[in-house]
Amino acid sequence: MAANFWESSQYSKQLLDQEEVDVVQPLDKERGISVEDFKLIKFHMSNHIMKLAQHIKVRQRVVATAITYMRRVYTKKSMVEFEPRLVAIACLYLASKAEESIVQARNLVFYSKRLYPDEYKYELKDILGMEMRVLEALDYYLVVFHPYRSLSDFLQDAALNDVNMNQFTWGIVNDTYKMDLILVHPPYRIALACIYIASVQREKDITAWLQDLNEDMNLVKDIAMEILDFYENYRTITDEKVSSAFSKLALKP
């Protein structure tokens, strides 16, 4: 296992261009899935993972890893072949193992049916079968570096580690998993973008601190703009749009 991000497979093999992340697989295209539908479904499944994780009580790191797995799967596999709802549960189960916060698969079955009785009909064997398929899709690369550690270090270094800023920036980082940022950008840069947003919102002047980092602030600001754009567009996401996207997956080509 790599000791840091720069020596990891996440850096050498897993980071992609946004254009690569946005590719809709041929089988999904045949069902009429657009790039917008693709993003909506991944957003919806990220929310499902987050909600399910609250009930089985796992750490946020497990949630973040599960969502990263799910999003990585769909850079290679179609949603027609890898049903999103089943993939979401399997990724959460696999992430709980990888992050040494293991949950019982039967509990995932129970709570998924309890929370989403009209959507989840899967049994234990279905989750275990999809877990193996997800492992193969991930090429067995399970270690994920997240922005959280960098976030804590940066906040302390910038003397911004009060409760308010900790909670605010942590919340922004959590929201980035509703997007594909973790597949495209180094985790530390995502953390910086979240701090930059929070500093503007809370009127904290960190200009001198940022300059001392010798980081390309244009890249950090680009990520910050992506996050802010997401917040703006989030308001336009409706259940009807999500249902429409999922209905296309159910259609025969």
C-alpha positions in Angstrom: 0.0 0.0 0.0 1.4 3.4 -1.0 2.3 5.7 1.9 1.2 8.8 0.2 -0.9 10.0 -2.7 2.0 10.7 -5.0 3.2 7.1 -4.8 -0.2 5.6 -5.1 -2.1 4.0 -8.0 -4.7 6.8 -7.5 -2.1 9.3 -8.8 -0.4 7.1 -11.4 -3.5 5.2 -12.8 -6.8 6.6 -11.4 -6.8 10.3 -12.1 -8.7 11.1 -15.3 -9.6 14.1 -17.4 -13.1 15.3 -17.0 -13.8 14.4 -20.6 -12.9 10.8 -19.8 -15.1 10.7 -16.7 -18.1 12.1 -18.7 -18.0 9.3 -21.3 -21.3 7.5 -21.5 -20.8 3.8 -22.3 -22.2 2.5 -25.6 -24.9 0.3 -23.9 -26.1 3.2 -21.9 -26.2 5.4 -25.0 -28.4 2.8 -26.7 -30.9 3.4 -23.9 -30.8 7.2 -24.5 -28.7 8.0 -21.5 -27.2 11.5 -22.0 -24.2 13.0 -20.1 -26.7 14.9 -18.0 -28.6 11.7 -17.2 -25.3 10.0 -16.4 -24.4 12.7 -13.9 -27.9 12.7 -12.3 -27.8 8.9 -11.7 -24.4 9.1 -10.1 -25.5 12.1 -8.0 -28.6 10.2 -6.9 -26.6 7.1 -6.0 -24.1 9.2 -4.0 -27.1 10.4 -1.9 -28.3 6.9 -1.4 -24.9 5.7 -0.2 -24.8 8.7 2.2 -28.3 8.0 3.6 -27.7 4.3 3.9 -24.4 4.9 5.7 -26.1 7.1 8.3 -28.3 4.1 9.3 -25.5 1.6 9.5 -23.3 4.1 11.3 -20.0 4.0 9.4 -17.4 6.7 9.3 -17.4 9.4 6.6 -14.3 8.0 5.2 -16.1 4.8 4.3 -18.8 6.8 2.6 -16.3 8.8 0.6 -14.5 5.6 -0.4 -17.7 3.9 -1.4 -18.8 6.8 -3.6 -15.3 6.9 -5.2 -15.6 3.2 -6.0 -19.0 3.7 -7.6 -17.9 6.6 -9.7 -14.7 4.7 -10.8 -16.8 1.7 -11.9 -18.8 3.9 -14.3 -15.6 5.2 -16.0 -15.3 1.6 -17.4 -18.7 -0.1 -17.1 -22.2 0.6 -18.3 -25.1 1.2 -16.0 -27.1 -1.3 -18.0 -24.7 -4.1 -17.0 -23.9 -2.7 -13.6 -27.2 -1.7 -12.1 -26.6 1.5 -10.1 -28.6 0.6 -7.0 -26.9 -2.7 -6.6 -23.5 -1.2 -7.3 -24.1 1.4 -4.6 -24.7 -1.2 -1.9 -21.8 -3.4 -3.1 -19.5 -0.4 -3.1 -20.5 0.5 0.5 -20.0 -3.0 1.6 -16.6 -3.2 -0.1 -15.5 0.2 1.3 -16.4 -0.9 4.8 -13.9 -3.7 4.5 -11.2 -1.6 2.8 -11.5 1.1 5.5 -11.6 -1.5 8.3 -15.0 -0.5 9.4 -16.8 -3.7 8.4 -20.6 -3.9 8.4 -22.7 -7.0 7.9 -24.0 -7.4 4.4 -27.4 -8.5 5.8 -27.7 -5.1 7.5 -27.2 -3.4 4.1 -30.0 -5.6 2.7 -32.3 -4.7 5.6 -31.8 -1.0 5.6 -31.8 -0.6 1.8 -35.2 -2.3 1.7 -36.4 -0.3 4.7 -35.3 3.1 3.3 -36.2 2.4 -0.3 -38.9 -0.3 -0.4 -39.9 0.5 -4.0 -36.4 0.5 -5.4 -34.4 -2.2 -3.6 -35.3 -5.9 -4.1 -31.8 -7.3 -3.7 -30.8 -10.1 -1.5 -27.5 -11.0 0.2 -26.3 -13.2 -2.8 -26.9 -10.2 -5.1 -24.6 -7.9 -3.1 -21.9 -10.5 -2.8 -22.0 -11.3 -6.5 -21.8 -7.6 -7.4 -19.0 -7.1 -4.9 -16.8 -9.4 -7.0 -17.7 -7.7 -10.2 -16.9 -4.3 -8.7 -13.6 -5.5 -7.5 -12.7 -6.6 -11.0 -13.9 -3.3 -12.5 -11.6 -1.5 -10.0 -8.7 -3.7 -11.0 -8.5 -4.5 -7.3 -7.2 -1.0 -6.6 -8.9 -0.3 -3.3 -6.8 2.4 -1.5 -8.3 5.9 -1.9 -6.7 9.1 -0.7 -9.3 11.7 0.3 -9.1 15.5 1.0 -9.9 15.2 4.7 -6.3 14.7 6.0 -5.0 17.6 3.9 -8.0 19.7 5.0 -7.1 19.3 8.7 -3.4 20.0 8.1 -4.1 23.1 6.0 -6.7 24.5 8.5 -4.2 24.2 11.3 -1.3 25.6 9.3 -3.5 28.6 8.2 -4.7 29.1 11.8 -8.3 28.5 10.7 -8.9 25.4 12.8 -11.8 26.7 14.9 -15.0 24.7 15.2 -16.9 26.9 12.8 -14.4 26.7 10.0 -13.8 23.0 10.6 -17.5 22.1 10.3 -18.0 24.5 7.3 -15.1 23.2 5.2 -15.7 19.6 6.2 -19.3 20.0 4.9 -18.0 21.4 1.6 -15.6 18.5 1.2 -18.5 16.0 1.8 -20.5 17.8 -0.9 -17.7 17.3 -3.4 -18.5 13.6 -3.4 -21.8 14.4 -5.2 -19.5 15.4 -8.1 -16.7 13.6 -9.9 -13.9 15.8 -8.5 -12.1 12.9 -6.7 -11.6 11.2 -10.0 -10.1 14.3 -11.6 -8.1 16.3 -9.1 -5.5 15.5 -6.4 -7.2 15.4 -2.9 -5.1 18.1 -1.4 -6.1 20.5 -4.2 -9.8 19.8 -3.5 -9.2 20.6 0.1 -7.6 23.9 -0.8 -10.5 24.8 -3.0 -12.9 24.1 -0.1 -10.9 26.2 2.2 -10.8 29.0 -0.4 -14.6 28.9 -0.7 -15.0 28.9 3.1 -12.5 31.8 3.6 -14.5 34.0 1.1 -17.8 33.0 2.7 -16.5 33.7 6.2 -14.5 36.8 5.2 -11.2 35.3 6.3 -8.1 36.8 4.6 -5.8 33.9 3.7 -4.1 35.6 0.7 -0.6 35.6 2.3 -1.0 32.0 3.4 -2.0 30.8 0.0 0.9 32.6 -1.6 3.3 30.8 0.7 2.0 27.5 -0.5 3.5 28.0 -4.0 0.4 26.3 -5.4 -1.2 27.2 -8.8 -4.2 29.2 -7.5 -5.8 29.2 -10.9 -6.2 25.4 -10.6 -7.6 25.8 -7.1 -10.0 28.5 -8.1 -11.2 26.4 -11.1 -12.1 23.6 -8.7 -13.8 26.2 -6.4 -15.9 27.4 -9.3 -16.9 23.8 -10.2 -18.2 23.4 -6.6 -20.0 26.7 -6.6 -21.6 25.8 -10.0 -22.7 22.5 -8.5 -24.4 24.4 -5.7 -26.2 26.6 -8.2 -27.3 23.7 -10.4 -28.3 21.6 -7.4 -31.4 23.7 -7.1 -32.6 22.5 -10.5 -32.3 18.8 -9.7 -35.8 17.3 -9.3 -37.1 13.9 -8.5 -38.8 13.9 -11.9 -35.4 14.4 -13.7 -33.8 11.6 -11.7 -36.8 9.3 -12.4 -36.6 10.1 -16.1 -33.0 9.2 -16.2 -33.5 5.9 -14.4 -36.5 5.0 -16.6 -34.2 5.0 -19.7 -32.1 2.3 -18.1 -35.2 0.1 -17.8 -36.1 0.5 -21.5 -35.2 -2.2 -24.0 -32.8 -1.0 -26.7 
